[in-house]
């Protein structure tokens, strides 16, 4: 079971997956997330891995807590991807865009796709 966390400037979105199946999703304000993440972990004790996509560069209390219990991976451009990044400066491709294009490439393999992030 996996936990995926998307940290934005105001909100933190989380989702629990069993394989490709979405089990639970939650949206929280940053200040409420530590409490919310504890609830998610208690409700889903089989979670073993966490993928974090964050616009925030610093490590937080909840991320440190997750690292103590689970295998945590931070999404970044150097991870293996399902698509070829043809940005002239690949390091500038945001984590949100990496996640969106990865999902589209998984859902529509071998097809031309257009992803719009607004």
Phi, psi and omega per residue, in radians:
X1 nan 2.425 -3.067
X2 -2.158 2.600 3.053
X3 -2.025 2.272 3.104
X4 -2.020 2.282 -3.096
X5 -2.207 2.279 3.095
X6 -2.037 1.942 -3.097
X7 -1.717 2.014 3.084
X8 -1.788 -2.975 -3.136
X9 -1.251 -0.530 -3.106
X10 -2.070 -0.743 -3.039
X11 -1.954 2.696 2.994
X12 -2.120 2.155 3.124
X13 -1.861 2.413 3.113
X14 -2.322 2.663 3.124
X15 -2.559 2.423 3.089
X16 -1.824 2.292 -3.138
X17 -2.151 2.469 2.918
X18 -1.977 1.799 -2.988
X19 1.112 -2.214 3.111
X20 -1.610 -0.002 -3.078
X21 -1.593 2.190 3.075
X22 -1.323 2.117 -3.110
X23 -1.684 -0.735 -3.050
X24 -2.702 2.487 3.002
X25 -2.346 2.625 -3.069
X26 -2.600 2.537 3.065
X27 -2.164 2.321 -3.103
X28 -2.458 2.670 2.951
X29 -1.215 2.636 -3.101
X30 -0.938 -0.745 -3.069
X31 -1.186 -0.323 -3.130
X32 -1.737 -0.064 -2.949
X33 -1.226 -0.611 -3.130
X34 -1.012 -0.786 3.097
X35 -1.117 -0.773 -3.115
X36 -1.125 -0.679 -3.121
X37 -1.188 -0.621 3.070
X38 -1.083 -0.721 3.109
X39 -1.104 -0.742 -3.140
X40 -1.111 -0.777 -3.127
X41 -1.155 -0.626 3.088
X42 -1.200 -0.690 -3.129
X43 -1.277 -0.408 -3.083
X44 -2.311 1.263 -3.063
X45 -1.185 -0.174 3.139
X46 -1.506 0.030 3.083
X47 -1.131 2.247 3.137
X48 -2.092 -0.460 -3.070
X49 -2.236 2.588 3.123
X50 -2.309 2.300 3.022
X51 -1.954 2.200 -3.110
X52 -2.037 2.226 2.981
X53 -1.995 2.146 -3.020
X54 -2.463 2.416 2.988
X55 -1.490 -0.202 -3.137
X56 -1.607 2.301 -3.049
X57 -1.538 -0.358 -3.057
X58 -1.560 2.627 3.090
X59 -1.345 2.434 -3.102
X60 -1.944 2.969 3.125
X61 -1.001 -0.794 -3.091
X62 -1.159 -0.606 3.105
X63 -1.185 -0.698 3.078
X64 -1.087 -0.717 3.113
X65 -1.093 -0.738 3.112
X66 -1.090 -0.714 -3.136
X67 -1.111 -0.474 3.111
X68 -1.244 -0.481 -3.010
X69 -1.922 -0.504 -2.930
X70 -2.327 2.911 3.031
X71 -1.460 1.981 -3.060
X72 -1.875 2.298 3.065
X73 -2.117 2.241 3.041
X74 -1.642 2.214 -3.142
X75 -1.172 2.273 3.052
X76 -2.723 2.949 -3.005
X77 -1.191 -0.250 -3.122
X78 -1.533 -0.135 3.087
X79 -1.249 2.638 3.059
X80 -1.032 2.423 -3.075
X81 -2.264 2.804 -3.138
X82 -1.522 0.109 -3.095
X83 -2.470 2.846 3.078
X84 -1.681 2.113 3.133
X85 -1.463 1.960 -3.100
X86 -1.819 0.287 3.024
X87 -1.013 2.491 3.092
X88 -1.171 -0.442 3.033
X89 -2.211 1.449 -3.024
X90 -0.976 -0.519 -3.116
X91 -1.168 -0.256 -3.122
X92 -1.591 -0.041 3.104
X93 -1.289 2.073 -3.073
X94 -1.124 2.674 -3.137
X95 -1.066 -0.620 3.115
X96 -1.093 -0.681 3.130
X97 -1.263 -0.665 3.071
X98 -1.019 -0.799 -3.127
X99 -1.108 -0.787 -3.121
X100 -1.116 -0.793 -3.113
X101 -1.220 -0.631 3.076
X102 -1.067 -0.786 3.122
X103 -1.094 -0.761 3.141
X104 -1.122 -0.703 3.130
X105 -1.148 -0.614 3.103
X106 -1.245 -0.741 -3.102
X107 -1.267 -0.536 -3.071
X108 -2.268 1.129 -3.100
X109 -1.137 2.545 3.090
X110 1.084 0.384 3.096
X111 -2.140 2.654 2.998
X112 -1.338 2.289 -3.107
X113 -2.355 2.664 3.053
X114 -2.113 2.158 3.122
X115 -1.948 2.208 3.127
X116 -2.021 2.186 3.137
X117 -2.008 1.917 -3.092
X118 -2.069 nan nan
